[in-house]
Amino acid sequence: MFGNVGRPLSVKTAEKIERTLQVFERSPRTSIRKAAQKVGINRDSVRQIVVADLQLFPYTIQIHQRLSQRLLEQRLEFANTIVELIDNDQCDVNMLWCSPFSSRWVCE
């Protein structure tokens, strides 16, 4: 008589949670969107299952170039120099500006 009245039924059944887990176990790089297509539920429901039930979190693996021994030593020397300047009050930490886009550093 009234159609769909009340709160919608949850799609988070044990079967769908298990199917979602299997999708990510088979292929950990699967996107939420593709997992939703494979399981047959909407994307927000899959995201909710992944975060709340499976306790997984999204991340991107980043591959960086290996540092040579010389570069490691330069970084250590730089860090020690900054610590020494701060300890000797030659550098105010509040005035230190760092940027991932710049190789310069400033102590005033």
C-alpha positions, -999 to 999 in steps of 0.1 A, spaced: 0 0 0 28 25 9 57 10 -11 91 11 4 86 25 39 112 26 66 149 22 67 164 3 37 178 -32 43 215 -35 48 235 -50 20 263 -59 45 256 -96 48 282 -121 59 282 -135 23 289 -101 7 316 -93 33 332 -127 25 330 -121 -12 345 -86 -8 374 -101 12 380 -127 -15 382 -100 -42 409 -82 -23 428 -114 -13 429 -124 -50 440 -90 -62 450 -65 -35 454 -37 -60 417 -39 -70 399 -5 -68 368 -1 -47 348 6 -79 359 -27 -95 353 -46 -63 318 -32 -62 312 -44 -97 325 -79 -89 305 -83 -57 274 -66 -71 268 -39 -45 273 -2 -47 307 15 -42 299 31 -8 288 -2 6 321 -18 -5 340 11 10 321 6 43 328 -31 43 365 -26 36 370 0 63 346 -12 91 345 -50 87 377 -60 70 397 -31 86 417 -25 55 429 10 44 438 24 10 473 32 2 496 36 -27 529 18 -28 556 43 -36 590 32 -50 619 55 -45 654 55 -59 679 40 -36 703 65 -20 740 61 -24 763 61 6 775 96 -3 739 110 -4 731 93 29 762 110 45 752 144 30 717 141 45 731 131 79 755 160 78 727 184 69 705 171 97 733 174 122 741 210 111 705 220 115 703 204 150 736 222 160 722 256 147 690 251 167 709 241 198 732 271 196 702 295 191 715 304 156 683 292 140 648 299 153 627 268 146 596 291 141 614 308 112 625 276 96 608 270 63 609 237 45 593 228 12 593 195 -7 596 216 -39 628 234 -29 663 222 -20 670 254 -1 666 260 36 666 293 55 675 302 90 671 339 100 
